[in-house]
């Protein structure tokens, strides 16, 4: 303090000279390069930039670059910049068929599916979490079975029941019994919406049900004490506070419907009812890479818009917090006289959505002629028969070499990609949480999430765009297992890396630093410290991609060829040949593996996909 009684102002330190700053950055660079996470992070940056970012960029640039064979139509040399493909998709004489009608179909199917899924799933979630429904705990798991199965499983079951003479091949059950189903019930938007609703309704049930279990029922009690009717309580209390969960369910179901290929391929393509996913498939298989890129860009933009809406609602979710004290509770309300009929209704929903499709598929595989329920019509020929009348498939699937090749391909490819995804996810989490170079961690966090923003069939088209032709030292990979391995590994990274980051957040640096002080090298620290501690996360990061890969179709349908067929693509190929019984048998085997794998995951990780429901 000076003589005037005023504290002197501390002078600001002068910025260092250029030489000082240079030495500082050199020191920081030296420290970063001596840290193992920097080298690992740079290797991961190169890897994911090549297998995730480069394919998407390559696909999108195809939309503005003249492709081979299109020079005359585009009026420009191959490789030059053009707007021809945008004109072809949006304004040409074929634009209605390849874009505008599929766009309308996509939006209608997605939006109506969202409404039905939210209505049915939300109602079931309320019954399971807030009422004394019979068998709540058992139904909370049973009603989720449709989401564990491939969506096109239900499409095959629907086709077996309602197929009519609109297309050739064997008749459906109803037609065999003398009932001719109308076209709108056999094919097109109605069956597609019903099937997608059955598949995604459990997804809403999980999201909305888990939110309801954390909703304080005292808020409902207070509204009723003030004289509000049940309808008013639902409209003015429950639904507004559940808005983040509802919007999240809406946007995520919408995003998944955008890229769903199998259901529309089975129930729509036979009558030329296309959505954007099947239109993209047609363009890709007919080698229209420019139009494929434009369609992919449109699907990506729709998907990103839905995910951004979900992210915005997640940020606003703090406005809807209802749990803030020990006094919150979830009260079970008696249904009274309605308990029996409501419980029977939920059991009926379970039977129609989970049991009946599997039963229909199984029955079709043991019938010579569909819909004829006599003992002499039953057979095991499509499973273990010899000398069948079919040309391509003379024996039952269990005696067919191509089936077992598809089983082997599925197990080893999905197994390898699951292990790779789990290990790479843990490494990304390790680098994100440990690297001193924050730009590396930020890049890895965002680039590994990119496949989630891109529907799987679009990502498959992106992989095909980059790896279908030789590029530098990398040969053409189409027709080889390598392109499938790359695509499946990259597509699982959003979930694998989020699992890895979450597990590393919970792990402090102390165990690793203690091993380092004891003289352990980085490899030893990883094998003796990090991997054993994170064993549970690694198991979850491996098994979940395995289950997803077993039942996935949209990603691999563009990339697999007869020599590299997986069980999913083999089933679709049999359906294309007209061998519906054999295709259904293969699909049943996929369902058994997917359900069994889900149970194994829950046992090993000691988790439950129905956690919180019916508790």
N, C-alpha and C positions, 0 to 999 in steps of 0.2 A: 504494500500500500504506500503510495507516495504522500507528499506533504499535504496535498489537497483532499486526502481521504478517499480517493478514487482508485479502485483496483486497476493496475495496468493491464492493457490488452495484450494477451499472449500472441506474439507474431506467428503467422502461418509459416510452416516450413516451406522452403523453396523447393520447387520440383528439381529432381535430379537432372544432371546433364545427360546428353545423349549416350555417352559412354557408360554412365551409371545404369541407365535403363537397359542398355544392351547387355551389361553384365547380369542384371537382375533376370531378364528374360532367358539368358543363357543358362543361368542357375536353375530357373524353373523348368526349362527344357531338359536339363541334365537330370533333375529329380524325377520328372515325369517318365523319361526314357528308362530310368533304372527301376521303375515300378512295373512289375509283371502285368498288371491290369492294362497298362497303356498298350503294350504289344498285343495282348489278347484282344483288346478293344479294337485296335486298328485292323486286325485280321477279321474280326466279326463284321466290322464296317464294310470291308471289301466283299466278304461273303454275301451279306444281306443286300448290299447295293447291287450285286450281280444277280442273285436269284429272286429278289423281290422287286426292287426299284427298276432295274433295267428291263425286265419283261413288260411291266406296265407302261414304261416310257416308250419302249419299242412298239407296243400295240397302238398306243395313242398317236405316235408319229405316223403309223401306217394310214391313219385317217386323212392325213394331209400330204401324202406322198404317192406319186403314181406307181402302182404295183406292176409287176411283170405280167404282160399280156393285156394291159389296159391302156397302153400308150395311144392307140388309135382312138378309142372311145373317149379318153380324157383329153385328146388333142395336145398332149405334151409328152416329152420323152420320159422313159422310166426313171424314177428317182427324183423327178422335179416336184416342186410344190404345186398343189392343186386343191381346188374345192369341189372337184368332180364327185367324190364319194358323199359329201354332204348333200349335194344336189340330188344324187341318185337316191339316197335314203329318205330325204325330206320332200322332194318336189318332183321326182320323175314319175313316169307312168306306173312304175312298180312300187312307188312309195307307200301307197295304201296297203299293199299286201305285206311288205317287209317291215314297215315301221308303224304307221298310224293305227291300223287295226290291232296289231299286237300290243301297241302302247295302251289303247283303250281297254283291251282284254286284260292286260296286266294290272292296270289301275282298278278296274272293276273287281277282278278276282281278289286282289290284295286288300282293298278297302272293305269289301263285303266279308271276307274271311276275318279281318280284324274285328269287325262289329260282332260277328257271331262268336268268335273266340273269346272276346271280352265279355260278352253277355253270359255265355254258358260257363266259361272258366271262372268269372267273377262270382256268379251265383253259387257254383260248387265250392269255391274257396270259402265263401261265407258260411255255407252249411258245415264244412269240415272244421272250421276254426271257431265258430260261435254257437253251434247248436249241439244237442245230444243225439245226433244222427247215429243210427245203428252202425257198428263196425267202422267208426271214424278212423282209427289208426290203420286198420287194414286197407280201407279204401283210399287213404291218403297216399299210399304207395301204388295200389292197383290202378288208380286213375291216371298215373303218370306213365304207365306202360306204353301207350301209343307214341309218346315222345321218344322212347328208347329205340323204337323201330324205324326203319326207313319209311319215309312218307309214301313212296310209291308201292309199298306193301299193300296199303289200303286201296290204292288205285287198281292193282291186280285183282284184289278180292271183289271190288265193285264191278270190274269188267267181267269177271266170271259169272256174276249174278245177272247183270243187266245188258250184256252184249246182245245186239240185234243184227238184222241183215244189212245194216248200213255199210258194214265192212264184211269181208269174207272170213273164212276159217270156221272153226267149230261154233255152234250156237251157245248162248248163255243159258244159265239154269232156267230162268223164267221162260225164255223162248222154247226150250225143250219141253216145258210143261204146258205149252199152248198159250202162253201169255206173251204178247209182243210189246216190249217196253218202248215207249215213244223215244224219238231221237234225243230230245232235250234231257231225258233221264239217263240215257245210255252214254252220251258223249257231251263234250262242251262245258260250258261254264257251271251248270248246276252240279254235276258230280265232282268237278274239280274243286269247287268251293266247299262242298260237303267233306271231301277227303282232307283238304288242307285244314279245315276247321277241326276235324277229329285229331289231326296230327299236332296242331299248335295250341289247341285248347289246354292241354296239360302244362304248356309253357306259361300261359297266363295264370293257370292255377298255382304254379310254383311262385311266381313273382307276386301276384296279388295276395295269395294266401299267407306268405311269409310277412308281408306288410301288415295284414290284418292281425296276425298274432302279436305284433308289437303296438297295435292301436289300443289306447286306453279305453276300455268299455265304460268307465265312469263318465266319459263325455256323453255317451248315449243315454246313460241313466239320468244325467242332469237334464238333457233335453226332454226325456219322457216325463220327468217330475214337473217340468214347466208346461206339460200338456201337449207336447208334439206327438203327432201320429207316427207309426212306423215308417210310412212313406216320406214324411217330412224329415225324420231323423236320417234316413238314407240319403235324401236329396240335399239337405242343408248341413249335415254333420259328417257322415261317413265319406260320401263321394268327394266333397271338396278336399278333405284331408288326405284322401287316397289318390289325389290327382297325379302326383309324381309317379306312383307305381302304375297307374292306369296309362299315362302317357308313355312311360317306358315300355310297358307291354305292347302298346299300340305300335310304337315306332320299330321295336325289334321284330315283332311279327311281320310288319309291313316289309322291313328290309329282307327278311328271310323268304317271304313270298316272291320278292322280285327275282331272286336267283334260283328258285325251285324249278328244276327241269323235269324230273322223272314223272311227276303226276300229270303234267300237261302233255308230255310225250306219249303217255299211255292212253289218256282219255281225251286228248284234244287233237293231236296230230293226225290220227286216222280220219278225221273229218275236216282237216285243214283249219282247225281252231288253234291259232298260234298266239303265244305270248312273246315278250321280248327275248326270253331265254331260249325258246325253241326257234325263234327267227334267227337268233345269233348262231344257233347250232346248224341250221340249214345253210346260212351264209358261209360258215367256217368249213363245213363238209363239202361244199361246192367250190371251195378255193376262192371265195370272194373276200380276200383279206382286208381290203379297204372298207367295204360295207360292214364287215365284222367289227372293225375298229370303231366305226361311228356308232354302231349299236352298243358296243361295249361302253363307250364314253357316256351314252345316255343312261345306261343302267348304273354306272358308277356314280353319276351325278345324283340320281334318285336315291341310291343307297347312302351316299355321303349326307344328303339333305336329311334323311331320316335319322341317321346317327347323330348329326349335329343337334337336331331337335332333342334327342334323348340326352345328349350331354348338357344342353342348356337347362333342361328340366332337372337334371341331377344337381346342377349348381344352385337352383332355386329351391331344392328340397329342404333346406334349413328353415324355410318359412313354414313348413308343415310338420315340424317336430312336435310330437305329442308325448314322448317319453322323457321326463326330466326329473323324476323323483321315484322313491321307493313305493309310493302309493299307487302307481299305475297297475292295472290288472286287466285280464282278459276273461270276462265272465261268460260261462256257458249258459245258453238260454234253452229251456225246454220247448220242444215243438208241440207238446200236448197231443191232441188227437191227430195232428198232421204228421206225427213221427213215423208211423207205419207207411202211409202213402209216399211221403217224401223219401224215405229210405229205399222203398221199392223203386222209385224213379231213379235215384242215384245208382242203384244196382243195375237197372236197365241201361243207363248210360255206360256203365263199366262193361256190361256184356256186349253192347253194340259197338263200342269203340276199341275194346281190347281183345275180347274172346272171339266174337263172331268173325272178324276178318281172318284170324289165324285158322279158325275151324273151316271156313269156306275154302281157304287156300289148300288146307290138308285134304279136304274131301275131293277137290278137283284133281289132286294127284293120284287118287285111288279109284277114279272112275274112267272107264273106257269112253263112255259118252256122257257129256255134262248133263246134270240135272235128272238123270235116270236112277232112281233110288231102289234098285233091285240087287239081290245078292249076286246074280250072274253078271252084273255090270261092274262089280268091284274087282280091282286088280292091283297088284304091286309092280306091274310091268314098267311103269314110269320111274320106279325106284331101282328095281333089280332085274328087270325083264331082259330077254334076249330076242334078237331077230324081230324088232319092231318094224312097222310098215313105213316109218319115217325114213327119209333119204339121208339126211345129214347125221341123224342120231339113231343108229340101229339098236342101241341098248339103253337100259335105264341109266339115270344120272350117276348112280353109285358104281356103275360098271363102265362109265364113259371116261376115257383118258382126259379129254378136254376139261371135264368138270374138276378132276383132281389137280390138273395143271392150274386151273383158276383158284382152287383152294390153296395150293402151295404158293402161287404168286401173291394171293391176298395175305397169307400169314407172314411170309418173309418180307414182302415189301412194306406192309403196314407195320410189322414188328420193327424193322430197321428204321423206318421214318419216325416211329414213336420214340425209340431210344435216342435217335439223333435230336428230335424236337425237345425231349426232356433234358438232355445234356446241354444243348445249345441254349435252352431257356434258362437253365441255372447259370450258365456262363454269362448270359446277358444280364441277369440279375446281379451277379457278382461284379461285373464291370460297372454297371450303372451306379451301384452303391459304393464302390471302392475307388474308381478311377479319379486321379487328380485333374484329368482333362474333361471338364464338364461337357464340352461340345460332343465328345465321343458318346458319352452316356445319353445325352439328349437325342442324338441322331439314332442310336440303337433303339431307344424307347419308342420313337415315332415310326421308324421304318418297319419295325417288326409288327406294328399294329396295322400297317397298310392292308394286308390281306383281309382283315376284318371289314374294311370299308368297301372291298371289292367282292361282289357275288362270286361264288366259286366257279361257275361256268365262264365268267368273264376272266377270272384269274387263269383258268385253264387255257383260254384263248390267248392270253398274254404270254404264258409259258410257251405255247405253240409258236407264237409269232417270233420269239427270240431263238428257240432251240430247234426249230424244224429245218433250218438250213445251216450249213457250216459257217462259223464266224470265228475268224482267226485260227487259233490253235484248237478250238472246240469244234468237233465234228457235228454233223446233224444227228440229233438224238431221237427224233421221232421214230417210233417203232421199236425202241429199246426200253428196258426197264428204267434206265437212268432218268428219262424225262418224267416218269411217274414218281420216282423217288424225290426228285427236286421239287415237283409241284406239291406233293403231299407234305413234305417237310416244311416248305415255306408256308403253306396254308395253315399249318398248326401253330405257327410261331406266336400269333397274338395271345393265345391262351397259355402256351408254354412259358413265354417271357413274363406274362403277368403273374403266373405262379412262381417263377424264379425270383422276380423282384419282391413279391410279397414275403417270400420265405427269407430273403436276405435282409429285408427291413427288420425282421424280428431277431436277426443274429448280429450280435455286436462284434467288434473287432478283437475283443480280448482273447478268445481261444486261439485265433490265428496268430496274434502278436506273441502270445506265450510260447507257441511252437516255434515261431521265428527266433525268439530270444534263446530258445534251447538249441538253435543251430539247424532247424529243419528247413530244407529248401522249399520252393514253391510247390513242386510236384508232390513232395511228401506232405506238405500242409493240406493240399487238396485231398489226397487219398486217405490220410490218417485223421484229419480234423473236419474239413468242410463236408465231404461226402457222407461220412457216418452221421454227422449231426443233421444233415438235410435229407436223410434217407427217405423219410415220409413224403417230403415234397417231390423228390425225384420219382418215387413210385407213382404218385398222383400225376406228375407231369408226363409220365410214360404211358400209363394205362388209359387216361382219358383220351389222348390222341388215337390210341389203338381202337377204342370203341367207336370213335368218330370215323376213323378210316375204314373200319369194317363195313359200315353201312353207307358210306358216301358214294354218290353216283355223279352229281353235277360236275365235280372236279375232274373225274377220270374219264368221263364218257367221250371227250374229245381226244384224249391222249392214248387210250388203250387200243391195241390192234389184236387180232385173234391170237397171236403168239404171246401177248402180254396181258391177256384178259384177267381181270379180277372177278370175284364172284358176282359183284354187282353188274359189271358190263357183260359178263357171260349170260346172266339172266335176261338182260335186255336184248342181247343178240338172239337168244332162243325165242324170245317173244317176236322179234322181227321175222324169224323163220316161220312163225305160226305155231310153234310148239309150246302152247300155253301151259299144259300140265307140267312139262319139264321145267319151264321157267318158274312156275309157282313152287316146284319142289326146291329149286336152288334158292329162291327167296326165303322159303321156310328155314333152310339151313343158315342163311344169313341172320335171320331173326333169332334163331337159337344161339348163335355165337354172340350176337349183340346183347341179348338179355343175360346170357351167362357171364359175359365179360363185365356188364354193369354190376351184377351181383358180386363178382370177384373184386371189382374196384371198391365197392362199398365195404366189403369185409376187410380188405387190406388197409384201406385208409381210415376205417372206423368212422365213416361218414354216411349220410343218407340224403338222397336227392329230395326226400320228403321231409327233411328236417324242419320242425316247426309246425307242420300241418298235422292236425288231429291230435296234438299233444295235450 
